[in-house]
Amino acid sequence: MAGDGDRRGALRPLAPAQLYAACPQELLDFATTAELPDLDGAVGQERALAALDFGVHMQSHGYNLFVLGPSGSQRHRTVSEFLRRQAATAAAPADWCYLNNFDDERKPLAIRLPAGRGTQLRRDMAQLVEELRGAIPTAFEGDQHRNGIAEINQEFEDRFRAAMEELQQEAHGQDLSLVSTPHGFAIAPTSRGELLSDEDFERLPEEEKRHRTAAMEQMSAKLREHIERLPGWHKERRDRIKALQRELVSLAAGQLIEQVKSRYLEFPLLIAYLDKLRENVLENARDFLPREEVPPWLPVTAAQPSLSRYEVNLLVGHAGDEGPPIVHESNPSVQNLLGRVEHHAQFGALVTNFTMILPGALHRANGGYLVLDADRLLMEPLAWPALKRALAAREIRIESLGQLLSLVSTVSLEPQTIPLDVKVILIGERMIYYLLSQYDPEFSQLFRVAADFENRIERSPQNVRLYARLLGTLARREGLLPLTRAAAARTVEHGARLLGDAGKLTTRLRDVADVIREADFWARKDAAATVIDVTDIEKAIDSRTGRLDRMRAEIQEEIRRGTLLIDTEGARTGQVNGLSVLGLGGFSFGQPSRITASVRMGDGTIVDIERETELGGAIHAKGVLILSSYLKSRYAPDTPLSVSASLVFEQSYGGVEGDSASVAETCALLSAIAGLPINQALAVTGSVNQHGRVQAVGGVNEKIEGFFDVCRARGLTGGQGVLIPADNVQHLMLRREVIGAVEAGLFQVYPVSTVDEALELLTGVVAGERDGLGRFPEGSANGRIEAQLRRLAELRRRFDMPARNRRARGRSRNGEPGGSDT
Amino acid sequence: MNAGSPGRPRVVVALDPGGSGEFTLDLARHLAPPAVPELFGLLVENARLIELAGSTLAREFLLTGGERQIEAGRLDRQLRARAARVRAEFEAAATRLGLPHTFQTARGEPAAELLSRVAGAEALVLSIADEVRAVSEWYGEVLRHLLASTLPMILFARKGWLSGHGITVIGEDIARIRSALQLAAPLARYSRSPLSVALAGAAAAQRERHVEELGDALTMLGIVPDELIALRSAEASAVVATARARRARLLILASPAMTRDADLLEALVRSVPSALLAMRR
């Protein structure tokens, strides 16, 4: 390694204590979490809870809520518990019933009743129908009905018979025969009781013939008159019987219906309905008579009259409920939200009635709260527009998917709409919230309150104690063993590690809860344990990692076998170990990558091969452009940057994204320009800005551990280590093995703040600062870089001169103003 | 069509399209207890009607409102269609009730046709709609001939059987009433009808005693009527008044004098809708 001096010692590695922020057990003043009281609500979510509180109590239109935050952050549980507490202080909302509309059966009536009264109404109506089933047949079987019908029938039979006998006698008196035929009556002249033939008639004297003809005409007129009267008589008889029956049924049923009405006098709509029902009962009293048994040999049974039209469809009942409903709809399809009308097949057709109207989640939640997953809602066809329409109109209109899409033209029900008063709480990822805010103007009108759940909370002593309580609550709620103090502390540390930040704790409690569940499994498996100890937590964490470790192990093996080329010793010019993080289904790990740079004289172009091959993402490309700018401003402020360079992630066949390799790329490039070899025992991560400042990156723990694993596999030499941005030191929560190696002096982690520091560590050559004349010290890394760039600029100037002269001569011959060489 | 067994009591059922309901046969099956009678369905096509078809002077007035000449061909088709329908209904009902039966269509003078077929029969059931009866000039003549015959029973099967209330037996002497009750009691049990007995014509002084005797006699037979009534008179008006008041589903006349009285029967048929059974033996 060339250079004026080794300044590596001046840039000190981090002490072991800086690599892992242990949770001080003295913060936790309990033996096990069983001693801790339950923790209701979330830890560190004050902002979200305040938004929830505001949104739930704000009664104006459109103040529905969107709870945004990462999954697994206990949003559902927190919202549920919050709502449950709110609901405990309020009354249950109204019951809603659908009733038959006797004026138009296609449009069932919606009736609102106080909580519990809907159930009572349903019971009352069922009882009324039962009583009518008894009372009406009794009225029909009674003597009053029997005698009344008999009298009416007798009267009309007498009337008919009298008329016919009168006709018969008159016919007889006029020598006419009146006989019945299959379709009516016939008359013909007779003589002494015998029919008069045509010939006999012709032989009669003219006077006699005229007399006979007149008699026939007279009789015909009377017969016609009689026949014309018959339909009227039949109708009159039917009406009289109907009126009689109506009167009897009115006596029998009226009192029963009045009794029901007296219980609901304060509900005018219901009273009006009962009046209509009374009319309907009177008109259709025969439907209450016992049904005749239909012989089984009849091929088709006629539709039996149904009394279901007098039923009450209790759509939503809140009898016994103590507060507003909190409905979680896990399958928010249109029908599950808005309700639906079912059908059944009858004689080859689909039929329905108001009793087949089923409620949706909006009905069930009306007067309370409806909690929905935003992503599920948005994935259901037409569900989101349907929900918005209901919220905007503040009413629930039951429409089938077919109707919504105008695909169905068959007549169905059009139930009366029900006023909607509900707080909808959508729970979703932040991205969904931002997309809806951006692209759906109605969203902002209808979901005006955002309750933003934190991804992380401060790792303050108070929060650590609350976290421990939360762990205890989780364990208790799920019937797990309590955690010892050490186990709780280790879990807190794991909460920080999951976040990749030593000063914060994750709020994605699902992952933490998984660790506790699995620790409970291990504790119970190996011994008759009564607590979860720290070893169980460690085992749970390790086994989780182990189960997901296949890809990391394969990559490590490829590196160890030399298939993936990573040097961990020696020095190479233009080559550096970069670090990247691979995320695979919730598990991420670090992987070293070889980054190389090559340079030659050129026009200042730096080719990012990843970008050129479309393997690099936009952020990575941005990083390369930034380092390019840094290079120009730092080393060639007053001369053309006369170098062409190319940068590449060697053996990278997938995409590269992010700028966390830009320090490494810068160092590789500078190494290549200056011809300074880079120590391959070190790896580097960090992004760089235009001024050479090293900036924090993500996944620093995984990256360090990824390089450590490679070095450990090859044998730790003591010279190996990783350069990380100084700003990332606060994020370090490294594995025990790494800390052990650092404690043993076998591995180091260096914090760097500038590219110069990184360059010094990697090359072992002092970077050097410009002196008063603006020159870097001779022999310093920067001095060498600048000198090389100036040399290339001079070469380029000379190289370009003949071409410029040729162009100038050409312009002179053409009489054009010409430039001159400098 | 079933051929009845030799020696089986025969019941002639005079049919008409408007009157041949299944209830008629249901009633008829009880007319020869304990035997199951053979039913002989008879549809008489009035010869007078056939004659009308040959006359250009005759006119037919349809119940639907029109009027027309009577054409022989059309009338024949109508009559045959009507006969087929009546026969089908009769046979279907008889089969359902499990009764042996035969059916015949006769074309001729109604009284003569009917009388020629009731000889030796146990009973005649007149299943003829009131409307037809009212306009049938032959009906009165038939009735008079029947009453003069030795036919044991004549049943006027009428729809009052379906809508009336109870069975009422009216007679003038205990022996005949007892005899009638042999038939009426099972019928009352079968149709779940209250059974009433009216003793007519007893002298006032003996009336109470006769009713008591009748009660005892019936008790001996194991028959307990729902009501025992004493009528002051056996006059037609008293009988008709009683029948009207009771609105029975079946009225049984158990008196030879009454069952020979065409005017009484006519009056009863006119005044009450009940089915009427004249027991003449």
Boltz contact constraints between the chains, C-beta under 6 A:
constraints:
  - contact:
      token1: [A, 146]
      token2: [B, 165]
      max_distance: 6.0
  - contact:
      token1: [A, 150]
      token2: [B, 247]
      max_distance: 6.0
  - contact:
      token1: [A, 157]
      token2: [B, 130]
      max_distance: 6.0
  - contact:
      token1: [A, 161]
      token2: [B, 134]
      max_distance: 6.0
  - contact:
      token1: [A, 164]
      token2: [B, 134]
      max_distance: 6.0
  - contact:
      token1: [A, 164]
      token2: [B, 135]
      max_distance: 6.0
  - contact:
      token1: [A, 179]
      token2: [B, 48]
      max_distance: 6.0
  - contact:
      token1: [A, 179]
      token2: [B, 49]
      max_distance: 6.0
  - contact:
      token1: [A, 180]
      token2: [B, 132]
      max_distance: 6.0
  - contact:
      token1: [A, 180]
      token2: [B, 135]
      max_distance: 6.0
  - contact:
      token1: [A, 181]
      token2: [B, 60]
      max_distance: 6.0
  - contact:
      token1: [A, 182]
      token2: [B, 78]
      max_distance: 6.0
  - contact:
      token1: [A, 182]
      token2: [B, 82]
      max_distance: 6.0
  - contact:
      token1: [A, 183]
      token2: [B, 62]
      max_distance: 6.0
  - contact:
      token1: [A, 184]
      token2: [B, 61]
      max_distance: 6.0
  - contact:
      token1: [A, 184]
      token2: [B, 62]
      max_distance: 6.0
  - contact:
      token1: [A, 184]
      token2: [B, 63]
      max_distance: 6.0
  - contact:
      token1: [A, 185]
      token2: [B, 61]
      max_distance: 6.0
  - contact:
      token1: [A, 186]
      token2: [B, 52]
      max_distance: 6.0
  - contact:
      token1: [A, 186]
      token2: [B, 58]
      max_distance: 6.0
  - contact:
      token1: [A, 186]
      token2: [B, 60]
      max_distance: 6.0
  - contact:
      token1: [A, 186]
      token2: [B, 70]
      max_distance: 6.0
  - contact:
      token1: [A, 187]
      token2: [B, 59]
      max_distance: 6.0
  - contact:
      token1: [A, 188]
      token2: [B, 52]
      max_distance: 6.0
  - contact:
      token1: [A, 188]
      token2: [B, 55]
      max_distance: 6.0
  - contact:
      token1: [A, 188]
      token2: [B, 57]
      max_distance: 6.0
  - contact:
      token1: [A, 188]
      token2: [B, 58]
      max_distance: 6.0
  - contact:
      token1: [A, 189]
      token2: [B, 57]
      max_distance: 6.0
  - contact:
      token1: [A, 195]
      token2: [B, 51]
      max_distance: 6.0
  - contact:
      token1: [A, 198]
      token2: [B, 56]
      max_distance: 6.0
  - contact:
      token1: [A, 201]
      token2: [B, 57]
      max_distance: 6.0
  - contact:
      token1: [A, 223]
      token2: [B, 61]
      max_distance: 6.0
  - contact:
      token1: [A, 227]
      token2: [B, 61]
      max_distance: 6.0
